[in-house]
Every structure is written in C-alpha cells, then in structure tokens.
Amino acid sequence: MNHIHHGPTPTLTNHRNRRTAAMWLLGALVVLTALTGATRAEAGVLVQSAGNCEAPAPEQPFLRWLDPAKYVLAGDGDFDRDAAGWQRAGAQVVADNEPWNVHRSARSAALRLRSGASATSPVVCVGLLHPTLRRFARNSGSILGPLQVEVLFEDASGSVHALTIGTLVGGGWAPTVPMPILANLLALLPGQETPVQFRFTARGGDWTIDDVYVDPYGKG
C-alpha cells in the first residue's frame, strides 16, 4: 500500500551511525552516574528555577510521523510569546512557523539562529523513565552547517553541566528525531524529577526551530 505524505518530507538525520551513537551513549551514562553523589541536590540555579514542576497538558504532535508518544510543550516552545523565558544570544523570533502547526499556535512565530547564535530554553522538569526531546527545524543555509543540541543539568553539588545530546543537519522544515535527554539519571527533586534546560547552537547554516516538545517520562 502506498503512503501519501502531505507537506515537506522529513530530511533531518542524526549525525552518527548506530554503533557510534551506542558507544557515545554508554560513555555519557558513565559520566552522569559518576556525577551523581546523592539523590538530592543543593539549591543550584536550575533547582531554584524549577518551581513546582507543573507541566502543560500532554499532546501527541508527532502522530502523523508514526510517533504516538505524549509530549508537553517546553516553556513558550512555540514562541507565541516572543520566546518568553528563553535566554538568547543572537537568536531572533521571526514571523515563521512549521507548516503543520501541530500546536495550533495563535500566531506565526519561530526562532531563527544564524551561524553562531544560540538559545536556551526555560527550565523543564523530566522524570527517570528515558524522556526525549523533539522539535521542528529547518536549515535554509549551508547544509554542512549543523545545529548542536545540549542539555544543561545539575549535579548533586548544584554545579551546572552541559551535555551534547544531538547534532542536526538538513534542509526544509521537518520533525527532528527523538533525542534521549540522558540527564534524567539525576533525580534531584521530589518525585524523582530532574530540572534541565536545552541549548540550541547554530554551528553554521541558518536554522529556524519551532514547537519544541519534551516527552518528560517517555511512556509513549
């Protein structure tokens, strides 16, 4: 049976082959485990910013791409409120939108990152059951210019660390692959939750991102 897809064809791919990714994942888990000295953290900046960890209602924005997982939108992840709570270094909110408008955003808005620009999300709370990050992205510049994605997390002493969880290359608008957050190994808050932020850095190209989602518990 032929399957007809409407809209741009997903083209973004993970930058590593499976073997390399597996080796990198194992190494990352070892590092994170070594950093975990207790099940509670001192009051570092992410823990202080986490508040009560309330999350918006879950959605299934990637159903048409055969992903039934339930996600929550990261803080102003559709940029409808001009990237409220985001820390930006050269990133700009522009009148653009991923073409499927999966969040039913009230306005056309996305975040543009030209080469060298970066943006860091508000704090998001994730649990211990392998949560993932997923969003829409477009590169209208050089296809050799990647978008680096990092998770920022605290160790048990309250120090903040950055861990690269993916590097994207590609062209037109498409949903990115789900990226394991990994830092969910650090249970620093009641309810076995971890406060994290996500940082996007254009290492070339001309990137636009929209509808940034987190599957906080990875339950599907």
N, C-alpha and C positions, 0 to 999 in steps of 0.2 A: 504494500500500500504506500502511495506517495504521501509525504507530509509537506504541506504548504506552509511556509513561514512568511508572515507579513512584516514589513519593516526591515531595517538593516540586519544583515547577517552577523551574528556574534563572531568577532575575529580576535578578541584578546586572548592570549595564551599565557600560561605560566612559563617563566623563563628558564626552567630547569627540567631535565628529564626525570623520570620517576626514581631512578637509582640515586641520583644526586640529591633529590629532594628528601628521600628517605634517610640518607646519611646526615643531611643538614638538620632534619627534624630530630633525630636521635641526639645529635650534639647539643641542640637547643634545649632539649628536655634535661640533659645532664647539667647544663649551666643553670637553668632555672631551679632545678632541685637543689643545687649547691647553694644558691642564693637564699633558699627558704630555711630560716633558722627557727621559726616559730609560726604558730597559726594565727597570731595577731600582730599587727604592725604598730609601731609608734606612729604618732599622728603626723604622717607626712602630708605633702600638699595634695596628693590625689585622694587619700583617705578623708582629709578635711573637706574636700570639694564634693565628695560622693553624696552627701546628704542622706536621705533615706532610701536611695536607690530605686525609687519608683520608676517604672517604665511605662511607656505608652502602650496602647492596645496592640497585640500582635497582628501581623498581616502575612499574607502569602504572595509577595510581589513577584516571585520568580516561577510561578506555576506554569506559565506558557513555555518556560525553558526546562520543564520537567523537574523542577526543584520544589517539592511540597513543603519544605521547612517553613516554620513560622518565625518571622523576623520582626524586630522593632526598629523604628527609625532612630538613628543616632540624633543627638540634640541638634535641631534645625538641620537635619540631614538632607532636606530638600531645598534648603537655602531660601525658603519663602520669607524668612525674617532677616534677610541680608546677612546670613551666616552668624546669627546671634550666638555668642559663647565660643566661637571659633577664634583661635589665635592665627593671624595671617601674616606672612612675610612675603609680600609681593603678589599674593593671590587676590583675585577680584571677583565679586559677584557680578554676573553678566546676565542679560536677558536671553536665556537659552534654556533648553530643557531636554532631557532624554525623551525620545519620540513616543514612548508608550505611556508616559505619565502614570506610572504604576501607583503612586501615592495620591493621585488626584489633587495635585498641588493647585493652590488658588491662583498662583502667578507663574510666569515663566522665569525661572531663575536657576542658575547653576554656578559652580565655582571654577574659574579659569586659572590655571597655573602655567604660566610661560616658563621657559627653561630657567632653573634656579629658584623659582618660587616654591613656597611650602605653606601648608595649612594644617593646623592641629585641632582635632575635634574637642568638644566638651567632654568631661569625664562620663564614662559609661560603666555600669556595673555588669560583670559577667560571672557566670557560675562555673562549676567544676566539671561539667559534662561536655567538654570539647566544643565550645562555641566557635562560631565562624563569623567572618566579616565579608560582606558582598556589596557591590555598588555598580553604578553605570559609569562608563568612562569613554572618552573619545580623544584621540590624538590627531590633531589637524596639522601637526608639524612633521618633522623628520620621524619616520617610523623606527629609526635607530635610537631615538631619544626615549629612555624608559621612565616610568613613574615608579618611584620607590614607596613602599608602604611599610610603616613601622608601627609597632605597639609600644606605648610607654607604660611602664608598670613600676610599682614599688617593691622593694624587698622588705624583710622584716624589720630593718632598722629605719625605714622611712626614706631611703635613698631611691631616686627615680632612675630607671634604666630604659634604654631604647633597644628594641629587637626588631630586625627586619623580618617581616613575615611574607613578603612577596615583592616581585618586580614585574611590572606590566609593560608589554609592548603591544602595538596595534594601530588601528586606523579609526573607522567610523564608530558611531555610538553602538555599544554592546554591553551586556551584563558581564562583569568580571567573574572569574572562577571563585568559588568559596575559598576563603583563606583561613586556616586554623589560627586562632589567636594565641595559643600556647601559654600565655601568661596566666591563664585560668588555673594553672597549677598552684598559684599563690593565693591561698584563702586568707585574706586579711580583714574581712568584715564579717559581721554576724550573718548567718545563713550561708556560709561557705561561698561568699562572693568576693570578687576582686575588682577594684576600681582601675580602669585603664583609659588611655586616650589613644587616638590614632593620628599619625602624622603622614601626610602625603607630600612628597617632594618630587618636582619635575627635574630629572637629571638630563634634560634635553627635551626636544619636541615642544608641543604646545597643547597641553592637556586641559580637558574640561571634565569635571566629575559632578554627579548628581545622584540623589536618592541613596544616601549612604545608610546601609542596613546592617544590623547585628542580630545573629541568631544567638541570644545570650546563653542558652542552655543546650543547644544542639540536639534537641529532642526530635526535630523533624515534624 
